[in-house]
Amino acid sequence: MIVKGGSVAECWIMLLKKMVDDRVSEISPVVVNIKVTEDESGYKNDLEADLNAFLADVGQPCIETTASTIFPESLSHGNKSVFDRFGKVWKYVRNDTKNRNGHYFRRLTAYGDDYGRGINQLDHILNTYNGIPGVRQPVHRRSALIATTFDPTLDHSAQPQRGFPCLQQVCFLPNSDSGTLSLNAIYAMQYLSDRAYGNYVGLVRLGIFMAREMRLEMVELNCVVSVLGMGKMKKLLASEIVGVNGHQEHQVIL
């Protein structure tokens, strides 16, 4: 199934409505195309408030917390690099039991750190695309602009439920003719009610950051999900949320 919308809120409510209408608890596969525009939907703030209330009730991280695992927006302002700032707070972040299996931004900026390598994939992508003055010319080969979060040496496990990493990789696709950037993300599993909204927010923010550093404009997020599950939200609450926010015109391609 392909879902297209002009904002995170629009695409998320489309997915919820599809599950409610079809009376299913999962959809496979799903491609979500989110255009990066100013969200003018009249229901965005109310929807996020309702979703955050639900997440608090079921003991799940709020939207902002989930988004920050992919890109820590609060650390990205000012003169210092977001990479440096995150590196300094990582010793505190890693102590959170929710991060015991790993952390997305850490994997993107210090892949293999458990073995002393610590490869900053995002910084490498930026240096590859922009070049390094006096060192090397810019390289725009698209296969060089991919970062992975899955590490088989750590993540191939016999645990019945692991929770990380559902996000497998991100791919940055620049269009030099239009000066724009698209971000593709691949998930093995995603839970709509528990994490998807925050996932999409974090990925959009990551794309905007990378686009700015590459002197481009982020225009869309494409999220490919092998299996999209409902998560902890009960059907009654899902129906109520759809009833309040689901009357807008949406585009869904089956």
N, C-alpha and C positions, 0 to 999 in steps of 0.2 A: 504494500500500500504506500502511496506517495501523498504526503500532506504538504500543501504550500500555503504560506501566510506572510503577512507583513510585520509580524512581531512574535516574540516568544509567547505572550499571552494568547494571541490568536491561535497559534499552532497547538499550544498545549490544550486549550479548550476543545479544539477540533478532535484531538486524539481521545480526550475523555468522552466526548459526545459519541464518537464512533464505538467505543467500548460499551457505553450505556445502551445505545440503540441496538447494537448487535448482541447484547447480553453475553459478552465474552470477557474473560479475565486476562487474555493475552492476544497479541497480534504478531505475526511473523511472516516476512520481515517488514520493516517500516523505513521509509526515507522521509525525513523532515527537512523541508526547504524553508528557511527563515530569512526574509529580507531584512537587512539592517537599516531600519528607518526609525524615526521618532515615533514611539508608540502613542497613537492618539485614540486608542480604543477606550471608550468611556468606562469600561469595567476593570481595567488593569489593576488599579490600586485596591479595589474591593476584593478582586480575585486573589491577589497576593496576600491580603490580610486574612482571608478565609483559609487559604492554603497553609499559611504559617500557623494559624490557630490549630488546624488539623495536625500538622507536623509536631507541634508541641504536645498535643494530646496523646500521640502514639510514640513519643520519645525519639523522634527523628530530627536531624538538624534542620534549622530554618533555611529558607531559600538562600540567604546571603552567605551562610556558613558553607553550604554545598558549593555555591559559586566560587567562593574563595579558595577551595581546594584545587580548582583548575586555574584560576588566576586571582591572586590576592590584590584586588583593586586598591585597598587602603594603603598598600605599600608602594604604589606605583607613581606617587606624586612627589614633586620636589627635585632637588639636584642629584640625589643619590640614585643609583641603579636599583630597580626592583629586585634584581638578582642578589645584589649585596645585602639589601635589607632583609630579604627572605632568608638568606644564609645565616644572618645573625640571630634571627628568631627561631630557626629550625630546631635548635636544641630544646626549645619549649614546646613547639608544635609536635615533635615526635613523641613526647611524653604523654600526649593525649591517647587514651586507649583506642579511640576511634581510628587512629592512624597506625595501629600496631602492624597491619599488613602492608602499609605503604601510603603514599600521598602523591597525588597527580602532579602538582607543580614541582615537587621535589624530584620526581622521576623525569620531568621535562628539563630540569635545570641541573640535576646531579645524577644522571642515570649510571647505575653501577657503583654508587657511593659505598655500598656495603663491602665492596672489594677494593676500595681505595682509588677507583678511577674517577668517579664524579664528573661525567661528561655533561656539560651544559648544552643540550641540544638546541634550545632556542637561540642562544648566543651564537652557536655555530651556524645556524640557518641565517641569522642576520648578517654575520660576517661573510658568509658565502654569497648572499644576494647583493649586499652593498659593496663588498670588497673591503680590503684593508689598505689605506693609502701607504704607498711605498713597499707593500708586501705582496699583494695579489690583486688581480682585477676581479670585478664582479662576475659571478657565475649564476646564471638564471636557469640552469637545468632543473626542471620541476621535480625530478626524482631525488634531488638533493635537499628538498624543502619539506622533509617528513621527519616527525619526531614520534617515538614510540614510548608507551608506558608499560607494556607487558614485558616482563622479564622471566623467561622460562626457568631460569635457575632459582628463582624465588617463588614464582606463581604457579608452577605445575605442582599441584598439591592434591592429596586425597581427602581434604576436608570436605564434608558434605555441603557446607555453605561457607563461603569465604568473604564475599562482599567487595573485594578489591583484587585486581582492577577490572571493572566493567568496561571502562574506556580503554581501547587497545592502541589507537594511534591517531595523530592529527596530521593533516597534509595541507600546506599553504599553497594556494594556486594564484599567482599574480597574473594580471593581464596588463602588460606594459602599454598596449595600445590605448586602453581606457584609463590606465592608472588606478586600477582597482584590485582588490584582493578577495578571494573566496576562501573559506576554511571548510575542509571536509573532516569529519570526525567519525570514527568507527567504534561501535559498541557491540560487545558480545551479548550483553544483557542490560536492560534498563528498566527501572520501575517508575511508572508514570507519576503516581501520587507521591512517592517518597523522595525521588531525586531528580526526575527529568527536568522540571522547571529550573532548578538551580544549576543543573548541568548546562542547559541551553544559555542561561545568563552568563555563566562562567566562560563558556566557549566563545560567546560573542565578545566578551571583554578581552579575552586572549587574542582574538582576531583583530580587534580594534588596536590593541597595543602593538602587535606585530606589524600591522599595516602602517601605523604611525612611524615606527622605526624603519620601515622599508620605503617610506615616503609615498605610500599608496592610501587608498580609501577602502575600508572594509565594507563590502556590499551584501554578502550573504553567508549564511551558515548552512551546510548540508550535513545532516546527522544520519548516518546509516546504522540501524539497530537490527541485529539478528532476531532478537526476541524482546518485545516490549510487553512487560507485565503490568497489571494494575497496581500492585503493591498493597499497602495496608488499608487503603480506603475502602469502606463498605459501599455496596451498590446504592443504598439509600442516600448517603451523603453525596456520592457522585451524581446521582440523578438531580438532587437539589441544586448543586453547583451548576450543572448544565442547564437546568431550568431557568436560573437567574442570568447566566452569561452566554448561553448557547444559541440565542436566537439570531445572531448575526449571520450574514452570508459568508460561507467558507468554501474553500476549494479543496476537495479531496479526490484523488485519482486512484481508483481501485486497481 
